[in-house]
Amino acid sequence: MSKLNTFSTTLKKLDIRYNSFQSFMPNEELGILRNIKYLLLDGNTLDKNFLQSSGVMPSLKVLSVANCGLTGTLPIQGFCNLKYLEELSLSFNNFHGNLPPCLGNLTFLRVIDLTQNQFTGNIASSPLSNLLSLEYLLLRNNNFEIPISFESFANHSKLKYVIPDGNSLVVQTSTRNWIPKFQLEALSLTNNCSVIPNFLHYQHQLRQLSLSDCNIGGNFPNWLLKNNPRLEEVYLDGNAFTGSFHELSFLK
């Protein structure tokens, strides 16, 4: 600890992912990292109160604690004081419950990865809908409710990657005609979405798309491929599309 104290005024990045630490450091001493900006702790075993004490590192821009054996609900104190946070990974832990409202105060957040937890709640009414700086929204394999209309994210103009499959998709009738401000590059909506989301009619920058196992019927959506000439990967298996292959002759 004395050596870490020596560098506490200058240390900006600390990457100790996938070691065998049983705890990071005593919570009361985290303040020596007050100037750190990048903290990568994936694959270690963290104290369950680590996030509650993380607010003593107010300069953090990137925090990654994937696969750290963390459980319980996200704390309100400390964690939500990371007002300059840009990237957050909590993936492959065992968090549960709703996202705390104060998460909506992290207005610089560009990347949030909540993959493989047990979070609950409807994302339309969650603090995620207030984070207009989001570019990557990674929610795979939780217990969220995902409104397929995605209307609550209409003003997220920077959104590029949306991966919410493995949750409960909710088919809702949109309350208004709206055009999204975002142009997605990747979207994955698998398992029982039953219809093609209307906002896809306005997407032109897609590179990856998955609507697998959605049981969508009707004519094959040629318009979806024509509208997105940059598409590199398309997964539409497990649906009930009709038509003939000659309709896809426009594909180079």
Secondary structure, DSSP 8 states (H G I E B T S, - for coil): -HHHHHTTTT--EEE--SS--S-SS-GGGGGGGTT--EEE-TTS---TTHHHHGGG-TT-SEEE-TTS--EE---STTGGG-TT--EEE--SSEEEE---GGGGG-TT--EEE--SSEEEEEGGGSGGGG-TT-SEEE--SSEEEEETT-GGGTT-TT--EEE--SSEEE----SS----S---SEEE--SS--S--GGGGG----SEEE-TT---EEE--HHHHHH-TT--EEE--SSEEES-GGGGTT--
